[in-house]
Amino acid sequence: MLEVLTTDDGDLVICPHGEMDPDGSGELRHVLVLAVRRIRPPRLILDLGDVPMLDSINVGTVAAACEMGDDHAVTVFVQNPSAMLAGQLAAAGVPRQRVRSVV
């Protein structure tokens, strides 16, 4: 399940809930592409605080969203990943400055 919120300053926050496996990869990809290519918020924040694991397809989707965001002038941040997820994202090419923890 994905929850999508807009902050007062125009940021778009996407909050997936639960394990993100290959069955849910299409939904995450669709929302990320729509957000970056069509909505084009100043910042897109993917909050992984309620996601215990991402499969390799979704890790690649997040990495691709960061690159696509750069192409469309949308800064993509990954927020609150577990240490394991942060490591997977770094290995997939997500810049460390895009990964942050907010407590």
N, C-alpha and C positions, 0 to 999 in steps of 0.2 A: 504494500500500500504506500502511496506517495501523497504527501501533504504539501501543497504549494501556497506560500504566503508572500505578500508584498509588504515591505516595511514603509514607514512614513517617508523615508528619503528615497524611495523608488527601487531599493534592492529587492531582488527576487530570491526567496529562500525556499529550497526544495528539501523536504524532510522525508526520506524513505524510512519505513518501519519494518523491522524484522530482517531475516536473511534475504539477501538479493542473489537468487540463483538464476540459471539460464532461462527459466520460465518467465521471470520478471524482467529480463534484460531489455526486451522490446519496449516496455512501458517507460523505463528510465531513459533509454536512448531517445525515445520520442519526445519526452518532456524536456530533456536537455537541448536537443536540436531546436525544438520550437522556441524555447526561451532565448537561445543565443541568436538564432537566425531571424526570428520574427518579432519577439517582444523586445529584445535588445536592452535589458536593464543596464544601469551603470555597473552594477556588481551582481553576480549570480553566486549565491552561497549554497553549497550542497552540504547539509548538516547530516553527518553520519553517526551522530551520537546514539541513535537507536538501531544501529546496524551492526550485528556481531560479525558478519562475514560478507565478503563480496566474491563472487566467482571470477574467473579470469576474464570472461566476456565483459562483465560490468566494470572491472578495473580498467580494461582497455577503453571502455566507453567514457569513463571519467577522464582518463588521460587525453582522449581525443577531444572532449568538451573543452578542456583547458586550452588546447591548441586552437580549436575553432573559435573560442572566445577571443583569443588574441587577434585572429583574422577579422573579427567583427566588432572590435573595440568594446568587448564585454570582459571585465575582469572576473575570472572564475576562482572562487576559493572553496577549499574542502575543509569543513569545520568538524571538530570533535571526533576524528577517527580514532579507533583503538591503535595501540602501538603496532600491532600486527598489520592492520590496514594501512597505516601510514607508511610502513616499510614496503608493502606491496605497491602502493601508489608511486612511491619514489622509484622503485625498480621499473615501473611502467613509464617513467618519464615525467611524472607530475613534479614540477619544481617545488622544493621544500618551502619556499616562501609563500606558496599558495595553500599550504597545509597549516592549519592553526587549531589550537585548542582554546575554547572559551568555556570557562567554568562558571 
